[in-house]
Amino acid sequence: MNAVRRLLGRASQALPRPRTLRARLIAGLLVLLTVSCAAVGVAAVVELEHFLTGRVDQQLAEAGTRFPASLENTARPSDHDGDEHGDTRHQPAGTFGARLVDGTVTHAAVVPSGSGLAVRTVALTAHDRRALAALPADGRPHTVALASLDEYRVTAAWGMDGDVLITGLPLEPVEAAVHRLELVAGVVFGVALAVTGVAGVLWVRWSLRPLSRVAATATRVSELPLASGEVALPPRSPDYDPRSEVGRVAAAFDRMLGHVGDALSKRHASEERLRRFAADASHELRTPVASVRGHAELALLHPGPVPPEVTRALERIAAESSRMGEMVDEMLLLARLDAGRPLERRPVDLTRLVLDAVTDARAAGPGHRWTLDLAEEPVVVPGDAHRLHQVVANLLANARGHTPVGTEVTVTLAVDGPTADGPGGGAPTAVLSVHDTGPGVPGEVRPDVFERFTRAEHRRRTGAPASGGGAGLGLAIVAAVVEAHGGSVALDSRPGSTTFTVRLSTG
């Protein structure tokens, strides 16, 4: 029993399991129909066999013991090839008769077809003789398999002389009828299963159409960028029956999409209001900030005596107003990029731009070690030269300002071959990387390193010279400008190795 269970378990594991709801419904339908057909077929075969066997038993009862009793009077074999004379009247072909005396078979014959009154002696094997001797003489039918003949339905009864008389009828007609029914049932049920499988596929597909549309809509929604910007959700499907389970699922999904669409519209409107506010505020702040800085610088140029504390205050005012002015300009740039304002699209010599930016960085950070690794040929990309220079300058400023003195900073510019998934859809890609050997970006900051106002100065500036630091907009501007150029920027950082990689299409 355990072996059978293990065999069934291995068979269930080997068979592929349906994954989709449609496949499971069809598989379940076919399994149920197969079980039903098998049950009907088995019941029909068993009932037919039982009925035909009953008919044979009835014929045995009508035949009685006349044929085996006639064998008792046979004196000798006849001259007709071993035939004997017996009472074959009203005996169907294939009737078997045998006579036993003291448990030993003395005569055994069978009525052949078209033999008239002649009977054919049967040469029984030892096994056949033992099987006949073991039959109870109760007059009830029993099934015996005779090696010299076939399966027979036999009855045994006591004769007039104390012997046992056995009468039998062949079961071959019963078996032939049963086998024919099995063949017909197998063919009919096989055709029914095939037709039902095809019809079931069509019916289940038609019934699950609303659910398929829901799944297709959900797939399209999952592929939409929902983080920012205006999102156009796919249209809903109005043709569903709310009385069905699938229809209720489709209706609920459509209502959910409606709520999601309303939330995304409100979020987009809020983002637009925030962008407009940032742009308007930055634009309006530029003038007063420049005015404050101008007045502070003018006061510092006053020829008269000025107390030292006033001079320090004026210097701080000028420095902070200059820093605030840079912050306002950066916020205004980000607001314009968020609004989707187009940038210039002119050929830019990225090699010359990197050389100039590294030269400026050497002058601003003489304590760092600066290394250049450029491509042999000039790298030219389409874009805005001023904004691309700002990208390189911000990356170098980030490496200089967030690493200690003595850190090695390596700037690499190369060209990768065309890739189908790269920027520009298959054009060669310019790869700019800025690598430093500083302490690395803290793990909790890395996911948000390109977000606005993200600052890791308390961790990255270990050993770096003290400074006021930035506003956390430099890397956000890098990401926004690179994205506006259709490129990508990535960070790979660990203690002792930090690399920012920018990819831009050259086509």
C-alpha positions as CSV (number, residue, x, y, z in Angstrom):
1,M,0.0,0.0,0.0
2,N,2.8,2.4,0.8
3,A,4.5,1.6,-2.5
4,V,1.2,2.5,-4.3
5,R,1.0,5.7,-2.4
6,R,4.6,6.6,-3.3
7,L,4.0,5.7,-7.0
8,L,0.9,8.0,-7.1
9,G,2.8,10.7,-5.3
10,R,5.6,10.6,-7.9
11,A,3.1,10.5,-10.7
12,S,1.3,13.6,-9.4
13,Q,4.6,15.4,-9.1
14,A,5.6,14.5,-12.7
15,L,2.3,15.7,-14.2
16,P,2.3,19.4,-15.0
17,R,-0.1,21.4,-12.8
18,P,-2.3,24.0,-14.4
19,R,-1.4,27.5,-13.4
20,T,-4.1,29.7,-14.7
21,L,-7.7,29.8,-13.6
22,R,-8.9,28.9,-17.1
23,A,-6.6,25.8,-17.2
24,R,-7.7,24.7,-13.8
25,L,-11.4,25.0,-14.7
26,I,-10.9,23.1,-17.9
27,A,-8.8,20.4,-16.2
28,G,-11.4,20.1,-13.4
29,L,-14.2,19.8,-15.9
30,L,-12.3,17.1,-17.8
31,V,-11.4,15.2,-14.6
32,L,-15.0,15.2,-13.4
33,L,-16.2,14.1,-16.9
34,T,-13.5,11.4,-17.0
35,V,-14.5,10.1,-13.6
36,S,-18.2,10.1,-14.6
37,C,-17.6,8.4,-17.9
38,A,-15.4,5.8,-16.1
39,A,-18.1,5.2,-13.5
40,V,-20.8,4.8,-16.1
41,G,-18.6,2.5,-18.3
42,V,-17.7,0.3,-15.3
43,A,-21.3,0.1,-14.1
44,A,-22.5,-0.7,-17.6
45,V,-19.8,-3.4,-18.2
46,V,-20.4,-5.0,-14.7
47,E,-24.2,-4.9,-15.2
48,L,-24.0,-6.5,-18.7
49,E,-21.6,-9.2,-17.5
50,H,-23.8,-9.9,-14.6
51,F,-26.9,-10.1,-16.8
52,L,-25.3,-12.3,-19.4
53,T,-23.9,-14.6,-16.8
54,G,-27.4,-14.9,-15.3
55,R,-28.7,-15.9,-18.7
56,V,-26.0,-18.6,-18.9
57,D,-27.0,-19.8,-15.4
58,Q,-30.6,-20.0,-16.5
59,Q,-29.6,-22.0,-19.6
60,L,-27.6,-24.3,-17.3
61,A,-30.6,-24.8,-15.1
62,E,-32.7,-25.7,-18.1
63,A,-30.1,-28.1,-19.5
64,G,-29.9,-30.1,-16.3
65,T,-27.7,-33.2,-16.3
66,R,-29.0,-34.9,-19.4
67,F,-25.8,-34.5,-21.4
68,P,-23.3,-35.7,-18.8
69,A,-25.8,-38.5,-17.9
70,S,-25.8,-39.7,-21.5
71,L,-22.0,-40.0,-21.3
72,E,-22.5,-42.6,-18.5
73,N,-24.0,-45.1,-21.1
74,T,-21.1,-44.7,-23.6
75,A,-19.5,-48.1,-23.9
76,R,-16.5,-47.2,-26.1
77,P,-15.2,-44.5,-28.3
78,S,-16.7,-44.5,-31.8
79,D,-14.8,-44.8,-35.0
80,H,-15.2,-41.1,-35.9
81,D,-11.9,-39.6,-34.7
82,G,-12.5,-40.1,-31.1
83,D,-16.1,-39.0,-31.1
84,E,-18.5,-40.5,-28.6
85,H,-22.3,-40.8,-28.8
86,G,-24.2,-38.9,-26.2
87,D,-27.6,-37.2,-25.8
88,T,-26.9,-33.9,-27.6
89,R,-30.5,-33.1,-28.3
90,H,-31.4,-29.5,-27.4
91,Q,-27.8,-28.9,-26.3
92,P,-26.2,-25.7,-27.7
93,A,-22.8,-25.9,-29.3
94,G,-20.0,-25.7,-26.8
95,T,-21.9,-27.5,-24.0
96,F,-19.5,-29.3,-21.7
97,G,-20.3,-32.5,-19.8
98,A,-18.2,-34.6,-17.4
99,R,-18.8,-37.6,-15.1
100,L,-16.9,-38.1,-11.9
101,V,-16.8,-41.3,-9.9
102,D,-15.2,-41.2,-6.5
103,G,-13.6,-37.8,-7.4
104,T,-12.1,-39.1,-10.6
105,V,-13.2,-37.8,-14.0
106,T,-14.2,-40.8,-16.1
107,H,-15.8,-39.0,-19.1
108,A,-15.5,-35.5,-20.4
109,A,-16.9,-34.2,-23.7
110,V,-18.1,-31.1,-25.4
111,V,-20.8,-30.6,-28.1
112,P,-19.1,-29.1,-31.2
113,S,-21.0,-26.9,-33.6
114,G,-22.9,-28.6,-36.4
115,S,-22.0,-32.1,-35.1
116,G,-25.4,-33.6,-35.1
117,L,-25.4,-36.3,-32.4
118,A,-21.6,-36.7,-32.2
119,V,-19.7,-35.3,-29.3
120,R,-16.0,-34.6,-28.9
121,T,-14.0,-36.0,-26.2
122,V,-12.0,-33.4,-24.2
123,A,-8.4,-34.3,-23.1
124,L,-8.3,-32.7,-19.6
125,T,-5.1,-31.7,-18.0
126,A,-4.3,-32.6,-14.4
127,H,-5.2,-29.1,-13.3
128,D,-8.6,-29.3,-15.1
129,R,-9.3,-32.6,-13.3
130,R,-8.5,-31.2,-9.9
131,A,-10.6,-28.1,-10.6
132,L,-13.6,-30.3,-11.6
133,A,-13.1,-32.7,-8.6
134,A,-13.1,-29.7,-6.3
135,L,-16.6,-28.5,-7.4
136,P,-19.3,-28.9,-4.8
137,A,-22.2,-31.0,-6.0
138,D,-24.8,-28.4,-4.9
139,G,-26.4,-27.7,-8.2
140,R,-25.2,-24.1,-8.1
141,P,-23.3,-22.4,-11.0
142,H,-19.6,-21.8,-10.6
143,T,-17.0,-20.4,-13.0
144,V,-14.1,-22.7,-13.9
145,A,-11.1,-21.9,-16.2
146,L,-10.3,-25.1,-18.1
147,A,-6.9,-25.0,-19.8
148,S,-8.0,-27.4,-22.6
149,L,-11.1,-25.2,-23.4
150,D,-11.8,-21.8,-21.9
151,E,-13.7,-20.3,-19.0
152,Y,-16.9,-22.2,-18.4
153,R,-19.9,-21.7,-16.2
154,V,-20.6,-25.2,-14.7
155,T,-22.9,-26.9,-12.2
156,A,-22.3,-30.2,-10.4
157,A,-25.1,-32.5,-9.2
158,W,-25.3,-36.1,-7.9
159,G,-26.3,-38.7,-10.5
160,M,-28.4,-41.9,-10.1
161,D,-25.4,-44.2,-9.6
162,G,-23.8,-42.0,-6.9
163,D,-21.5,-40.3,-9.4
164,V,-21.2,-36.6,-10.0
165,L,-22.5,-35.1,-13.2
166,I,-21.1,-31.7,-14.4
167,T,-22.7,-29.6,-17.0
168,G,-21.1,-26.4,-18.4
169,L,-21.6,-23.6,-20.9
170,P,-18.9,-21.5,-22.3
171,L,-18.4,-17.8,-21.1
172,E,-16.7,-16.8,-24.4
173,P,-19.9,-15.1,-25.8
174,V,-20.3,-13.2,-22.5
175,E,-16.7,-12.1,-22.6
176,A,-17.0,-11.1,-26.3
177,A,-20.1,-9.0,-25.6
178,V,-18.4,-7.4,-22.6
179,H,-15.2,-6.6,-24.5
180,R,-17.2,-5.1,-27.3
181,L,-19.1,-2.9,-24.9
182,E,-15.7,-1.9,-23.4
183,L,-14.4,-0.9,-26.8
184,V,-17.6,1.0,-27.8
185,A,-17.7,2.7,-24.4
186,G,-14.0,3.7,-24.7
187,V,-14.5,5.1,-28.2
188,V,-17.7,7.0,-27.3
189,F,-16.4,8.3,-24.1
190,G,-13.1,9.4,-25.7
191,V,-14.9,11.3,-28.4
192,A,-17.2,12.8,-25.7
193,L,-14.1,13.9,-23.7
194,A,-12.5,15.5,-26.8
195,V,-15.6,17.3,-27.8
196,T,-16.3,18.4,-24.2
197,G,-12.7,19.6,-23.9
198,V,-12.9,21.8,-26.9
199,A,-16.4,23.1,-26.0
200,G,-15.2,23.6,-22.4
201,V,-12.2,25.7,-23.6
202,L,-14.5,27.9,-25.6
203,W,-17.1,28.2,-22.9
204,V,-14.6,29.0,-20.1
205,R,-12.8,31.5,-22.3
206,W,-16.1,33.2,-23.1
207,S,-17.2,33.1,-19.4
208,L,-13.8,34.6,-18.2
209,R,-13.6,37.4,-20.8
210,P,-14.3,40.1,-18.2
211,L,-11.7,38.6,-15.9
212,S,-9.2,38.5,-18.8
213,R,-9.8,42.1,-19.6
214,V,-9.3,42.9,-15.9
215,A,-6.0,41.0,-15.9
216,A,-4.9,42.8,-19.1
217,T,-5.8,46.2,-17.6
218,A,-4.0,45.4,-14.4
219,T,-0.9,44.5,-16.4
220,R,-1.0,47.8,-18.3
221,V,-1.5,49.7,-15.1
222,S,1.5,47.9,-13.5
223,E,3.7,49.0,-16.4
224,L,2.8,52.7,-15.9
225,P,5.1,55.0,-14.1
226,L,2.9,56.1,-11.2
227,A,5.6,57.9,-9.1
228,S,5.3,61.3,-10.7
229,G,3.8,63.2,-13.6
230,E,0.4,62.9,-15.2
231,V,-0.8,59.3,-15.6
232,A,-3.3,58.2,-18.2
233,L,-5.0,55.1,-16.9
234,P,-6.4,52.6,-19.5
235,P,-10.2,52.7,-20.1
236,R,-12.5,50.5,-18.1
237,S,-14.7,47.8,-19.5
238,P,-18.4,48.6,-19.1
239,D,-19.7,45.3,-20.6
240,Y,-19.9,43.0,-17.6
241,D,-22.7,41.3,-15.7
242,P,-22.8,42.5,-12.1
243,R,-24.8,39.5,-11.1
244,S,-21.8,37.1,-11.7
245,E,-18.7,36.7,-9.6
246,V,-16.4,37.7,-12.5
247,G,-18.6,40.7,-13.2
248,R,-18.4,41.8,-9.6
249,V,-14.6,41.5,-9.6
250,A,-14.5,43.5,-12.8
251,A,-16.8,46.2,-11.4
252,A,-14.8,46.4,-8.2
253,F,-11.6,46.7,-10.1
254,D,-13.0,49.5,-12.3
255,R,-14.1,51.3,-9.2
256,M,-10.6,50.9,-7.7
257,L,-9.1,52.3,-10.9
258,G,-11.4,55.2,-10.7
259,H,-10.3,56.0,-7.1
260,V,-6.6,55.5,-8.2
261,G,-7.2,57.8,-11.1
262,D,-8.7,60.5,-8.9
263,A,-5.9,60.2,-6.4
264,L,-3.3,60.5,-9.2
265,S,-5.0,63.5,-10.7
266,K,-5.0,65.2,-7.3
267,R,-1.4,64.3,-6.8
268,H,-0.4,65.6,-10.2
269,A,-2.4,68.8,-9.5
270,S,-0.6,69.2,-6.2
271,E,2.8,68.6,-7.8
272,E,2.0,71.2,-10.5
273,R,1.0,73.7,-7.8
274,L,4.2,73.0,-5.9
275,R,6.4,73.3,-9.0
276,R,4.7,76.6,-9.9
277,F,5.2,77.8,-6.3
278,A,8.9,76.8,-6.3
279,A,9.5,78.4,-9.7
280,D,7.6,81.6,-8.7
281,A,9.2,81.8,-5.3
282,S,12.7,81.2,-6.8
283,H,12.1,83.8,-9.5
284,E,10.8,86.3,-7.0
285,L,13.6,85.7,-4.5
286,R,16.4,86.3,-7.0
287,T,16.0,90.0,-6.9
288,P,15.9,90.6,-3.1
289,V,18.7,88.2,-2.5
290,A,20.9,89.9,-5.1
291,S,19.9,93.2,-3.6
292,V,20.9,92.1,-0.1
293,R,24.2,90.8,-1.4
294,G,24.9,94.0,-3.3
295,H,24.2,96.2,-0.3
296,A,26.4,94.0,1.9
297,E,29.3,94.2,-0.6
298,L,28.7,98.0,-0.9
299,A,28.9,98.4,2.8
300,L,32.2,96.5,2.9
301,L,33.6,99.0,0.4
302,H,32.8,102.0,2.7
303,P,36.1,104.0,3.2
304,G,35.3,105.1,6.7
305,P,36.2,103.2,9.9
306,V,33.9,100.2,10.5
307,P,34.0,98.2,13.8
308,P,35.4,94.7,13.3
309,E,32.2,93.0,14.5
310,V,30.2,95.0,11.9
311,T,32.7,94.0,9.2
312,R,32.4,90.3,10.2
313,A,28.6,90.6,10.1
314,L,28.6,92.2,6.7
315,E,31.0,89.5,5.4
316,R,28.6,86.8,6.7
317,I,25.6,88.5,5.1
318,A,27.4,88.7,1.8
319,A,28.5,85.0,2.0
320,E,25.0,83.7,3.1
321,S,23.3,85.8,0.5
322,S,25.6,84.5,-2.2
323,R,24.8,80.9,-1.0
324,M,21.1,81.7,-1.0
325,G,21.4,83.1,-4.5
326,E,22.9,79.8,-5.7
327,M,20.2,77.8,-3.9
328,V,17.5,80.0,-5.6
329,D,19.1,79.5,-9.0
330,E,19.3,75.7,-8.4
331,M,15.6,75.5,-7.3
332,L,14.6,77.6,-10.3
333,L,16.5,75.2,-12.6
334,L,14.9,72.1,-11.0
335,A,11.4,73.7,-11.3
336,R,12.0,74.4,-15.0
337,L,13.3,70.9,-15.6
338,D,10.2,69.5,-13.8
339,A,8.0,71.6,-16.0
340,G,9.5,69.8,-19.0
341,R,11.1,72.9,-20.6
342,P,13.3,71.7,-23.5
343,L,17.1,72.1,-23.3
344,E,19.4,73.0,-26.1
345,R,20.3,70.2,-28.5
346,R,23.7,71.1,-29.9
347,P,26.8,69.0,-30.3
348,V,28.8,69.2,-27.1
349,D,32.5,68.2,-26.9
350,L,32.2,66.3,-23.6
351,T,36.0,65.7,-23.6
352,R,36.8,69.4,-23.5
353,L,34.1,70.0,-21.0
354,V,35.5,67.4,-18.6
355,L,39.0,68.8,-19.0
356,D,37.8,72.3,-18.1
357,A,35.8,71.0,-15.1
358,V,38.7,69.0,-13.7
359,T,41.0,72.0,-14.1
360,D,38.6,74.1,-12.0
361,A,38.3,71.3,-9.5
362,R,42.1,71.1,-9.1
363,A,42.2,74.8,-8.3
364,A,39.3,74.5,-5.8
365,G,40.6,71.4,-4.1
366,P,44.4,71.3,-4.3
367,G,44.6,68.9,-1.4
368,H,42.9,66.1,-3.4
369,R,44.7,64.0,-6.0
370,W,42.9,64.3,-9.4
371,T,43.3,61.8,-12.2
372,L,42.0,61.9,-15.7
373,D,41.3,58.9,-18.0
374,L,39.9,60.0,-21.3
375,A,39.1,58.3,-24.6
376,E,41.5,58.6,-27.4
377,E,39.0,60.4,-29.6
378,P,36.9,63.4,-28.5
379,V,33.5,62.3,-27.2
380,V,30.7,64.4,-28.6
381,V,27.1,64.2,-27.4
382,P,24.0,66.3,-28.3
383,G,22.8,68.5,-25.5
384,D,23.0,71.7,-23.5
385,A,26.7,72.5,-22.9
386,H,26.0,74.7,-19.9
387,R,23.9,72.1,-18.2
388,L,26.2,69.3,-18.9
389,H,29.1,71.3,-17.5
390,Q,27.0,71.8,-14.4
391,V,26.6,68.0,-14.2
392,V,30.3,67.4,-14.3
393,A,31.0,70.3,-11.9
394,N,28.5,69.1,-9.4
395,L,29.9,65.6,-9.4
396,L,33.4,66.8,-8.9
397,A,32.2,69.3,-6.2
398,N,30.5,66.4,-4.4
399,A,33.7,64.3,-4.5
400,R,35.8,67.2,-3.3
401,G,33.4,68.4,-0.6
402,H,32.5,65.1,0.9
403,T,35.9,63.4,1.2
404,P,38.9,64.2,3.3
405,V,42.1,65.9,2.0
406,G,44.4,63.5,0.2
407,T,41.5,61.5,-1.4
408,E,42.2,60.3,-4.9
409,V,39.5,61.3,-7.4
410,T,39.5,59.6,-10.8
411,V,37.4,61.0,-13.7
412,T,36.9,58.5,-16.6
413,L,35.3,59.2,-20.0
414,A,34.8,56.4,-22.5
415,V,32.4,55.2,-25.2
416,D,30.5,52.0,-25.0
417,G,29.2,50.1,-28.1
418,P,25.6,50.4,-29.1
419,T,23.0,48.5,-27.0
420,A,19.3,48.1,-27.6
421,D,18.4,49.0,-24.0
422,G,20.9,51.8,-23.6
423,P,20.2,55.6,-24.0
424,G,19.4,56.6,-27.5
425,G,17.9,53.2,-28.5
426,G,21.0,51.5,-29.9
427,A,23.5,54.5,-30.5
428,P,26.9,54.4,-28.9
429,T,26.9,55.5,-25.3
430,A,29.2,58.0,-23.6
431,V,30.1,56.8,-20.1
432,L,31.4,59.4,-17.6
433,S,32.4,58.1,-14.1
434,V,33.7,60.0,-11.1
435,H,35.4,57.6,-8.6
436,D,36.8,58.6,-5.2
437,T,38.5,56.6,-2.4
438,G,36.7,58.4,0.4
439,P,34.6,56.9,3.2
440,G,31.6,56.2,1.0
441,V,28.0,57.1,1.1
442,P,26.1,55.9,4.2
443,G,23.8,53.0,3.5
444,E,20.7,54.8,4.8
445,V,21.3,57.7,2.4
446,R,22.0,55.8,-0.8
447,P,18.4,55.2,-1.9
448,D,17.7,58.9,-1.7
449,V,21.0,60.3,-2.7
450,F,19.6,61.9,-5.9
451,E,16.6,63.3,-4.1
452,R,16.4,67.0,-3.3
453,F,17.8,68.3,0.0
454,T,19.4,65.0,0.8
455,R,22.6,65.6,2.8
456,A,25.1,63.1,4.2
457,E,27.6,65.6,5.3
458,H,27.8,64.3,8.8
459,R,29.0,60.9,7.6
460,R,30.8,61.6,4.3
461,R,32.9,64.5,5.5
462,T,35.0,62.6,8.0
463,G,38.3,64.3,7.9
464,A,37.2,66.8,5.3
465,P,37.9,70.5,5.8
466,A,35.0,72.4,7.4
467,S,32.7,74.3,5.2
468,G,29.2,75.5,5.1
469,G,28.2,72.7,2.8
470,G,25.5,72.7,0.1
471,A,21.8,72.6,0.3
472,G,21.5,69.0,-1.0
473,L,20.5,70.0,-4.5
474,G,23.7,69.2,-6.4
475,L,23.0,65.5,-7.1
476,A,19.3,66.2,-7.7
477,I,20.3,68.7,-10.4
478,V,22.7,66.0,-11.9
479,A,19.9,63.4,-12.0
480,A,17.4,65.9,-13.5
481,V,19.7,67.2,-16.2
482,V,20.9,63.8,-17.2
483,E,17.3,62.6,-17.4
484,A,16.3,65.6,-19.5
485,H,19.1,64.5,-21.9
486,G,17.7,61.0,-22.1
487,G,20.5,59.5,-20.0
488,S,20.9,57.7,-16.7
489,V,23.0,58.2,-13.6
490,A,23.9,55.5,-11.0
491,L,25.8,55.2,-7.7
492,D,28.0,52.4,-6.5
493,S,29.4,53.0,-3.1
494,R,31.2,51.2,-0.3
495,P,33.8,52.2,2.2
496,G,36.9,53.3,0.3
497,S,35.2,53.3,-3.1
498,T,32.4,55.5,-4.4
499,T,31.6,55.8,-8.1
500,F,29.0,58.0,-9.9
501,T,28.4,56.8,-13.4
502,V,26.6,58.9,-16.1
503,R,25.5,57.5,-19.4
504,L,24.5,59.7,-22.3
505,S,23.7,58.8,-25.9
506,T,26.0,60.0,-28.6
507,G,23.3,59.8,-31.3
